[in-house]
Amino acid sequence: MFPTTYKELNQVLVELVSRIEKILVDNFIGAYLQGSFALGDYDQHSDVDFIVVVENYLNSQQVDALQAMHQQVYQLDSEWAKHLEGSYFPREILRHHSKRSIELWYLDHGARSLVRSNHCNTILVRWVVREKGVTIAGPPPKTLVDPIPDEFLRAEIFETLTNWGQQILDDPASYNNRFYQSFIVLSYCRMLHDLYRGYPGSKREGAEWAKSVLDPSWTDLIDGAWDVRPDPAKKVKQPADPNAFEETLRFVEYVMNESKAYISNDNCA
């Protein structure tokens, strides 16, 4: 009956979805948790990743009403209200992975208003929603997303890992703060683990796996990244430790090379 084990968060989610339903009326299909709250490895520091499925594209009046609503929800007397992140998916866009990368109305983590972004419109998000999604309201998520072939999911994981890694290495200054230093390390542990297994898991699973199979010299970096993780709004304003950041860049390059080895040697299983 409750989407999470946190009573206060459940109250925020019920309030959020009830307000969305009142605005969208017949255009509303369902609301679902994805990300760590769907994968089952969340804690009090986790982002609250959600998607809302709508029958038709949002019109301007609906967008305006949702903008005002998200401003109000952000002001609720709960820290959870400031950690919501999600997108509004028209049913036809969510249905098939070929529609990925189309921009949707998106609420960024910690934001008060919607912007256009393809952040959630990925094969990986579709897989999590279909296979692990937690229903807040609406039909079972498997009825809304077509099955996703393993090779398409793995190809996207590899693409994200390598493309984002190159962006980080080309412009490290944009990521030189305590939040991103930690986030990058844990994300690259998770993505390499996902690539190896062929399906998504959590950052915690990825970190523990990486410590058990990668060169032990990375263990302190991974443990340190997990310790830095709480309070991202504060950490993003603080410069990263210079030594940890340099090691993080080396770790990104290392994981990129490891991922290429998995792909070229067909070691994924």
Number of C-alpha atoms within 10 A of each C-alpha: 6 14 19 17 11 12 11 14 21 17 15 20 25 15 14 19 18 12 17 20 17 10 17 19 11 11 16 22 20 23 26 27 25 27 26 20 23 24 18 14 14 18 11 11 12 18 20 23 22 27 23 22 24 22 16 15 18 18 9 9 11 14 18 13 14 20 16 13 17 20 14 14 20 21 12 13 11 14 15 23 26 20 20 25 22 24 24 24 27 19 19 15 23 24 19 16 22 12 14 19 15 15 17 22 21 22 25 20 17 17 17 20 19 22 16 12 16 15 18 27 23 19 24 21 23 27 23 21 26 22 17 21 24 24 20 21 17 13 13 16 21 16 10 20 20 15 15 16 11 11 10 15 23 23 15 15 23 21 12 13 21 19 11 15 21 15 12 18 14 10 11 14 9 10 19 20 19 23 23 23 28 26 19 21 26 25 19 24 26 24 25 23 25 22 23 20 14 19 16 24 20 22 23 17 16 21 23 17 15 21 18 11 9 14 9 11 9 15 16 12 21 20 16 14 23 17 10 16 18 15 11 21 13 10 18 16 12 13 15 19 13 13 8 17 23 14 16 22 17 13 20 23 17 13 20 20 12 14 23 13 13 16 15 10 9 10 12 16 8
